[in-house]
């Protein structure tokens, strides 16, 4: 069954992120307990920073926020925390931006296709297995075996499109 993008993939601009952050932190904590993983204070703080907005955030922006919170952190520690969060599905890396966004489905294996709004810079995620299968099938026809897919599409989200036509 194909899952299409949900209406809340691009939350309203005035959307309160506190619920998103709390849900993401709770989910990550439960996942780590269930899988005997260490959800260190730094990993938790990095995840909280990533989820503080729906727009992608770079590692150095995360580092700056950690330093603003009086936490001594160095680039390698932030990158290790991000690597852990990506490896366990808590965040996705947006390759073209070298930045990260939170994932609201860390417990389900999926291949995301990312929709990047050029206006507000929010990222919505599709999870359409048919797209992934089609790419793998087409790649196979030219002798290419797909090991990883990251699909990023740029455009304008419905919130911004509505603002532009209001």
C-alpha positions as CSV (number, residue, x, y, z in Angstrom):
1,X,0.0,0.0,0.0
2,X,1.3,3.4,-0.9
3,X,1.4,6.1,1.8
4,X,0.9,9.5,0.4
5,X,2.1,12.7,2.0
6,X,0.0,13.6,5.0
7,X,-1.7,16.9,5.4
8,X,0.6,17.7,8.4
9,X,3.8,17.0,6.5
10,X,4.1,20.8,6.2
11,X,2.6,22.1,9.4
12,X,1.2,25.6,9.5
13,X,3.9,28.3,10.0
14,X,2.4,29.3,13.4
15,X,2.4,25.6,14.4
16,X,3.6,24.9,18.0
17,X,6.6,22.7,17.9
18,X,6.6,21.7,21.6
19,X,4.4,18.7,20.8
20,X,6.6,17.6,18.0
21,X,9.7,17.9,20.2
22,X,8.1,16.1,23.1
23,X,6.8,13.2,20.9
24,X,10.2,12.8,19.2
25,X,12.1,12.8,22.5
26,X,9.7,10.3,24.1
27,X,9.8,8.0,21.0
28,X,13.6,8.1,20.9
29,X,13.9,7.4,24.6
30,X,11.5,4.4,24.4
31,X,13.3,3.1,21.3
32,X,16.7,3.3,23.0
33,X,15.4,1.6,26.2
34,X,13.8,-1.2,24.1
35,X,16.9,-1.7,22.0
36,X,19.4,-1.2,24.9
37,X,21.0,1.9,23.2
38,X,22.5,4.8,25.1
39,X,20.4,7.9,24.7
40,X,23.0,10.3,26.2
41,X,22.2,13.8,27.2
42,X,24.1,15.1,24.2
43,X,22.2,12.9,21.8
44,X,18.9,14.0,23.4
45,X,19.9,17.7,23.2
46,X,20.9,17.4,19.5
47,X,17.6,15.6,18.7
48,X,15.7,18.4,20.5
49,X,17.5,21.0,18.5
50,X,16.8,19.2,15.2
51,X,13.1,18.9,16.2
52,X,12.9,22.6,17.3
53,X,11.9,23.4,13.8
54,X,10.7,21.6,10.7
55,X,13.4,23.2,8.5
56,X,16.7,21.4,8.0
57,X,19.5,22.4,10.3
58,X,23.3,21.9,9.8
59,X,25.7,20.5,12.2
60,X,27.4,23.8,12.8
61,X,24.1,25.5,13.6
62,X,23.5,22.7,16.1
63,X,26.9,23.3,17.5
64,X,26.2,27.0,17.9
65,X,22.9,26.3,19.7
66,X,24.7,23.9,22.1
67,X,27.3,26.6,22.8
68,X,24.5,29.2,23.3
69,X,23.1,26.8,26.0
70,X,26.5,26.8,27.7
71,X,27.3,23.3,26.7
72,X,30.9,22.6,25.7
73,X,30.7,20.7,22.4
74,X,33.1,20.2,19.5
75,X,32.3,19.3,15.9
76,X,33.3,15.6,16.3
77,X,30.9,15.1,19.2
78,X,28.0,16.7,17.3
79,X,28.7,14.6,14.2
80,X,28.9,11.4,16.3
81,X,25.5,12.3,17.9
82,X,24.0,13.0,14.5
83,X,25.4,9.7,13.1
84,X,23.8,7.9,16.0
85,X,20.5,9.7,15.4
86,X,20.6,9.0,11.6
87,X,21.6,5.3,12.1
88,X,18.7,4.7,14.4
89,X,16.1,6.6,12.3
90,X,15.5,9.5,14.6
91,X,16.6,12.1,12.0
92,X,17.2,12.1,8.2
93,X,20.1,13.8,6.4
94,X,19.1,16.1,3.6
95,X,22.1,15.4,1.4
96,X,21.8,18.4,-0.9
97,X,21.8,20.8,2.0
98,X,24.2,18.8,4.3
99,X,21.5,19.3,7.0
100,X,19.2,17.2,9.2
101,X,15.5,17.0,9.9
102,X,13.6,14.9,12.4
103,X,11.8,11.7,11.4
104,X,8.4,11.0,12.9
105,X,8.6,7.3,12.1
106,X,11.9,6.0,13.7
107,X,10.4,2.5,14.4
108,X,9.3,1.8,10.8
109,X,11.8,1.1,8.1
110,X,11.1,3.4,5.1
111,X,12.6,5.2,2.2
112,X,11.7,8.8,2.3
113,X,11.4,11.2,-0.5
114,X,11.9,14.7,0.7
115,X,10.0,17.8,-0.5
116,X,11.9,20.9,0.2
117,X,10.1,24.2,0.2
118,X,12.2,26.9,-1.4
119,X,10.2,29.6,0.4
120,X,9.9,28.6,4.1
121,X,12.7,25.9,3.9
122,X,10.5,23.3,5.7
123,X,10.9,19.7,4.6
124,X,8.0,17.3,4.1
125,X,8.6,13.6,3.8
126,X,6.8,11.2,1.4
127,X,7.1,7.5,2.2
128,X,6.1,5.9,-1.1
129,X,7.6,2.4,-1.5
130,X,6.4,2.4,-5.1
131,X,8.7,5.3,-6.0
132,X,11.6,3.4,-4.3
133,X,10.8,0.2,-6.1
134,X,10.5,2.0,-9.5
135,X,13.9,3.6,-9.1
136,X,15.5,0.3,-8.1
137,X,13.8,-1.4,-11.1
138,X,14.9,1.2,-13.5
139,X,18.4,1.2,-12.1
140,X,18.5,-2.6,-12.5
141,X,17.7,-2.3,-16.2
142,X,21.0,-0.4,-16.7
143,X,23.0,-2.8,-14.5
144,X,23.0,-0.7,-11.4
145,X,22.2,-2.2,-7.9
146,X,20.8,0.5,-5.6
147,X,22.1,0.4,-2.0
148,X,20.7,3.7,-0.8
149,X,18.2,6.2,-2.0
150,X,17.8,9.8,-1.1
151,X,15.3,11.7,-3.2
152,X,15.0,15.4,-2.7
153,X,12.5,17.6,-4.6
154,X,12.4,21.3,-4.4
155,X,9.3,23.4,-4.8
156,X,6.8,25.4,-2.7
157,X,4.7,23.9,0.1
158,X,0.9,24.5,0.3
159,X,1.3,27.0,3.2
160,X,3.6,29.2,1.1
161,X,1.6,28.7,-2.1
162,X,-1.5,29.9,-0.2
163,X,0.3,32.9,1.1
164,X,1.5,33.8,-2.4
165,X,-2.0,33.6,-3.8
166,X,-3.8,35.3,-0.9
